[in-house]
Amino acid sequence: MRHALKQELEQTKPQLRAAQAKAEEKEQELKRLQKLDTKEQAEAAEEVASPSRLPPPDSARTPEQCAEKQQWLACAAKNGLLRHAPEELRGDREFMLAAVAQDGRALQYASEELRGDREFMLAAVAQDGYALHFASKELCGDREFMLAALAQNGDALQHASEELREERACVLEAVEKTRSWFLVNWASPVLGEDKEFLQQCKDVCGTGLVFNYYESFTAFQRMRESFLATGASVPGGQAYERVMEKLRKRGDTGAATVWFDEEPVFGAFADNGRWLHPSDECGRDYKPVPPESPGRHPMWRSKVESCAADSIPEVGSKHPCWCCHWIRKVRERHAAGAVICCTVSNIFDSDWVREYGAGSSELSDQRADELQLPRESFKNGRPEGWGCGKITIVGAGTFEREAPIHPRTGLPLGQGCRWERQALDGMDFPVYVFFTP
């Protein structure tokens, strides 16, 4: 059965790639249309929806008519106008997958046939778990289909049939397969309030970094919207404040990061990289810097850094250790019941790469060896292609995986984030990792 499910998931990948390519082609047109005022949008929608202008089948389309189909996607998918789309488009797999890549709610306008198609629905759910809300009743009650859908996107569970959400064995199997104990938050209230069952779910998940939903653009967002989920590690840089603004929409519980801006702080490394901050407090936080002596601990052989500069700390001066502050905050969030998460990039959308210099903090083994930096390794492994080439996040875009070089330090960006990932990997609970926040 598992082999059959794996084959079914593999069959959806070509559709995902095609949908992503179409969505990226429409991005510029979409941005132009979004700048139109309300009256202009209405006029555009009326023009596209006119029966006299309905597009013919793909095989008979001219380039101009294909462009008209793209206009439908750019205009309708983002403005809730797909209800006016011609029936042939709402039954078009490629078109509807591209629309779902922009907004999962677009699936409500798909044909009844598509909403009952297993292969199509798995591809749609991979882009946005919310899409399952509009699947046929038969699929929502199909146990094997739901387990396959949950492997793609965890929040799909909230749209399963009431019977499946109440079935302990089904929910536990989904949790075990995905190593995601937080799925119980989307099960029935009876299971969600069962402390013994909740602990059972946590026990089967183990510890360390979990990358099951690493390439999902919506998973972490849906988690924050549904229950207490904390971003414990997010790359900083110019995009930091914007990232924090996004994460804290539900209050300060949305993030467990620390940021001292222009205040000089001790970091994760000292003694020319030979000392690494432990996973508990080090003893430097706001303690006087001792004078140099043969017995002085190597953790004091370190510069203090701010967002703008670094310097050698004076003897007797006191500085915060951001690692100690961060460890305290993460453990506080976990004790409060939060699902601990981290992201490898600070890219909320493709524009942030250009506007804020947002990017990845992945470091390949080859690059680490060249720069004589520690390799990144985790107890549960890491995604294929780590730190190399590009990664496509359906609904967001395609991004470079290699961390860019910091202009001042000459080192790959995200040095602190890489230490945070190692520290999180060693904690006594699972931590869920996503490429985008």
Long-range contacts (C-beta under 8 A, 24 or more apart in sequence): 1-144, 5-144, 5-147, 5-148, 5-151, 8-118, 8-119, 8-122, 8-148, 9-122, 9-148, 9-151, 9-152, 11-119, 12-119, 12-122, 12-123, 12-126, 15-93, 15-94, 15-97, 15-119, 15-120, 15-123, 16-97, 16-123, 16-126, 16-127, 16-394, 17-392, 18-94, 18-97, 19-94, 19-97, 19-98, 19-100, 19-101, 19-123, 19-127, 19-394, 20-101, 20-392, 20-394, 20-395, 20-398, 22-73, 22-94, 22-95, 22-97, 22-98, 22-101, 23-98, 23-101, 23-102, 23-394, 23-395, 24-397, 24-398, 25-70, 26-70, 26-73, 26-74, 26-98, 26-102, 27-350, 27-397, 29-70, 29-71, 29-74, 30-74, 30-75, 30-78, 30-102, 33-74, 33-75, 33-78, 34-78, 41-75, 41-79, 44-71, 44-75, 45-75, 45-76, 45-79, 45-81, 45-84, 48-72, 48-75, 48-76, 48-81, 48-84, 49-81, 49-84, 49-85, 54-86, 54-88, 55-86, 55-88, 55-89, 57-88, 58-92, 69-95, 73-98, 73-99, 73-102, 77-102, 77-103, 77-106, 78-102, 78-103, 80-105, 82-106, 82-109, 83-109, 85-109, 87-111, 90-114, 93-120, 96-120, 96-124, 97-123, 97-124, 97-127, 100-124, 100-127, 100-128, 100-131, 101-127, 101-128, 101-394, 101-395, 102-395, 103-128, 104-128, 104-129, 104-130, 104-131, 104-133, 104-218, 105-130, 105-134, 107-131, 107-133, 107-134, 107-135, 108-133, 108-134, 110-134, 112-136, 115-139, 118-142, 118-145, 121-145, 121-149, 122-148, 122-149, 122-152, 125-149, 125-152, 125-153, 125-156, 126-152, 126-153, 126-394, 127-217, 127-218, 127-394, 127-395, 128-153, 128-217, 128-218, 128-395, 129-153, 129-154, 129-155, 129-156, 129-158, 129-159, 129-218, 129-219, 129-222, 130-155, 130-159, 130-218, 130-222, 132-156, 132-159, 132-160, 133-159, 135-159, 137-161, 140-164, 143-167, 143-170, 146-170, 146-174, 147-173, 147-174, 147-177, 150-174, 150-177, 150-178, 150-183, 151-177, 151-178, 151-212, 153-213, 153-216, 153-218, 153-219, 154-178, 154-180, 154-182, 154-183, 154-186, 154-212, 154-213, 154-219, 154-222, 154-223, 155-186, 155-218, 155-219, 155-222, 155-223, 155-226, 157-183, 157-186, 157-187, 158-186, 158-226, 162-188, 165-191, 166-190, 166-191, 168-197, 171-201, 172-197, 172-200, 172-201, 172-204, 175-201, 175-204, 175-205, 176-204, 176-205, 178-212, 178-213, 179-204, 179-205, 179-206, 179-210, 179-212, 179-380, 179-430, 180-205, 180-210, 180-212, 180-213, 180-430, 180-432, 181-205, 181-339, 181-430, 182-223, 182-227, 182-229, 182-339, 182-432, 185-226, 185-227, 186-226, 202-429, 205-430, 206-380, 206-430, 207-379, 207-427, 207-428, 207-429, 207-430, 208-378, 208-379, 208-380, 208-425, 208-426, 208-430, 208-431, 209-342, 209-378, 209-379, 209-380, 209-382, 209-421, 209-424, 209-425, 209-430, 209-431, 209-432, 209-433, 210-380, 210-430, 210-431, 210-432, 210-433, 211-380, 211-381, 211-382, 211-383, 211-433, 212-432, 213-432, 213-434, 214-344, 214-383, 214-433, 214-434, 214-435, 215-383, 215-391, 215-392, 215-393, 215-394, 215-435, 216-393, 216-434, 217-393, 217-394, 217-395, 217-396, 217-436, 218-395, 219-434, 220-341, 220-343, 220-432, 220-434, 220-436, 220-437, 223-339, 223-341, 223-432, 224-249, 224-250, 224-254, 225-250, 227-339, 228-253, 228-336, 228-337, 228-338, 228-339, 229-254, 229-338, 229-339, 229-341, 230-254, 230-255, 230-256, 230-330, 230-333, 230-338, 230-339, 230-340, 230-341, 231-255, 231-256, 231-257, 231-341, 231-342, 231-343, 231-437, 232-256, 232-257, 232-326, 232-329, 232-330, 232-333, 232-340, 232-341, 232-342, 232-420, 232-424, 232-431, 233-257, 233-342, 233-343, 233-417, 233-420, 233-421, 233-424, 234-342, 234-343, 234-346, 234-417, 234-437, 235-343, 235-344, 235-345, 235-346, 235-358, 235-359, 235-360, 235-361, 235-413, 235-414, 235-417, 236-307, 236-346, 236-416, 237-346, 237-356, 237-357, 237-358, 237-359, 237-413, 238-356, 238-357, 238-358, 239-346, 239-347, 239-348, 239-352, 239-356, 239-357, 239-358, 240-346, 242-348, 242-352, 242-356, 243-346, 243-348, 243-437, 246-348, 246-437, 247-437, 253-333, 253-336, 253-338, 256-326, 256-329, 256-330, 256-332, 256-333, 256-338, 256-340, 257-326, 257-329, 258-322, 258-325, 258-326, 258-329, 260-306, 260-307, 260-320, 260-322, 261-306, 261-307, 262-306, 262-307, 262-308, 263-306, 263-319, 263-320, 264-304, 264-305, 264-306, 264-309, 264-310, 264-311, 264-313, 264-319, 265-304, 265-305, 265-306, 265-319, 265-320, 265-321, 265-322, 266-299, 266-302, 266-304, 266-319, 266-320, 266-321, 266-322, 266-323, 267-302, 267-305, 267-321, 267-322, 267-323, 267-415, 267-416, 267-419, 268-323, 268-415, 268-416, 268-419, 269-302, 269-415, 269-419, 270-298, 270-299, 270-300, 270-301, 270-302, 271-298, 271-299, 271-301, 271-302, 272-301, 273-372, 273-373, 274-298, 275-299, 275-301, 275-302, 276-374, 276-419, 277-321, 277-323, 277-419, 277-423, 279-327, 279-423, 279-426, 279-427, 280-327, 281-321, 281-324, 281-327, 281-328, 282-321, 282-323, 282-324, 284-319, 284-321, 284-324, 285-320, 285-321, 285-324, 285-325, 286-318, 286-319, 286-320, 286-321, 287-318, 288-315, 288-316, 288-317, 288-318, 289-313, 289-314, 289-315, 289-316, 289-317, 289-318, 289-319, 290-315, 291-315, 322-416, 323-419, 323-423, 326-420, 327-423, 330-424, 330-427, 334-427, 334-429, 339-432, 340-424, 340-427, 340-429, 340-430, 340-431, 340-432, 341-431, 341-432, 341-433, 341-434, 342-417, 342-420, 342-421, 342-424, 342-431, 342-432, 342-433, 342-434, 343-433, 343-434, 343-435, 343-436, 343-437, 344-414, 344-417, 344-421, 344-433, 344-434, 344-435, 345-399, 345-435, 345-436, 345-437, 346-437, 347-396, 347-399, 347-435, 347-436, 347-437, 348-436, 348-437, 349-396, 349-397, 350-396, 350-397, 350-399, 353-399, 357-404, 359-399, 359-400, 359-403, 359-404, 359-413, 360-387, 360-391, 360-399, 360-400, 360-401, 360-402, 360-403, 360-414, 360-435, 361-403, 361-412, 361-413, 361-414, 361-417, 361-418, 362-386, 362-387, 362-401, 362-402, 362-403, 363-387, 363-402, 363-403, 363-412, 363-414, 363-418, 364-388, 364-402, 367-402, 367-403, 367-412, 371-411, 371-412, 373-411, 373-412, 374-418, 374-422, 376-418, 376-421, 376-422, 378-421, 378-425, 379-425, 391-435, 393-435, 393-436, 396-436, 399-435
